[in-house]
Amino acid sequence: MSTSKGSISQFIEKYYLHFNAAALVDAAKGYEAQLNNGSKMLVSLAGAMSTAELGKIFAEMIRQDKVHIISCTGANLEEDIMNLVAHSHYKRVPNYRDLTPQDEWDLLENGMNRVTDTCIPEEEAFRRIQKHIVKLWKEAEANGERYLPHEYMYKLLLSGVMEEHYEIDLKDSWMYAAAEKNLPIVCPGWEDSTMGNIFASYVLKGELKASTMKSGIEYMTFLADWYTDNSEKGIGFFQIGGGIAGDFPICVVPMLYQDMERTDTPFWSYFCQISDSTTSFGSYSGAVPNEKITWGKLDMDTPKFIIESDATIVAPLIFAYLLGM
């Protein structure tokens, strides 16, 4: 047992001995070994991790340089900021399984958009950000500038224009921690988010050009350059959930190796996925890691871990282990 670790780490090493529990410990130790070897780590966030308040611990992972690049959905990009500026207006619905269609309609009428047991307040969250981000979009366009979605979010946070609305401790916002470090972010499919929809509405109204927002292809080319520049000692891949947040960035390796014919491109040096998706025909989220060997993403001897469980339970425990808690 790691005597230098804190009580949470000692607890999981003592009691998490089999099945998914053992996989959790093995994956945490594998992640730590990557960092100790000088490898870098990509963390991908799918699902509603920001609304689950993962930022409370993930922000510290960023501050302590245990995450070097993030791939996330547009929802996770914005929902951490929504929680920052509207936390007291959120509504928890612990009995969400019992809601009737009428109950759900009533939530809509009250501007409460439900994510499982948590309702995000439209007026205080969405509109509060919209008011300020639109100014940044229009300012960039007026100056003939273009940025990636997360770069606009970084500008928003670092400008301080929303400070009066902060409702949680700033150290619990992973987006703010990332903005302070100018941490690389890849946000594929950003259009599938509230801010993406809002941006599209301004394009439809003729108030903005679509080109003012850099595209997913530009995220991929950015990632290709970053991977090439940072893979000397390996880059690990820690995937929370499935979907585009994971599939988009992991494809950079076969793209460089096969399509760019850069055959010296190293495979990902570590892979872990936390998912409760079951293996089924054609499923990406439920595919076992070995399938990725056939796509040129992982090598035969890449350390591979899959933890079939709830990421809101598993990820904080792994991060606590890495932080020595």
Secondary structure, DSSP 8 states (H G I E B T S, - for coil): --TTS-HHHHHHHHH--SHHHHHHHHHHHHHHHHHHTT-EEEEEE-TTTTTTTTHHHHHHHHHTT---EEEE-HHHHHHHHHHHHHGGG-EE-TTGGG--HHHHHHHHHTTEEEETTEEEEIIIIIIHHHHHHHHHHHHHHHTT--B-HHHHHHHHHHHTTTGGG--S-GGG-HHHHHHHHT--EE-TTTTSSHHHHHHHHHHHTTSS-GGGB--HHHHHHHHHHHHHHH-TT-EEEEEES-HHHHHHHHTHHHIIIIIS--TT---BSEEEEE------TT-STT--GGGGGTTTSB-TTS-EEEE-S-HHHHHHHHHHHHTT-
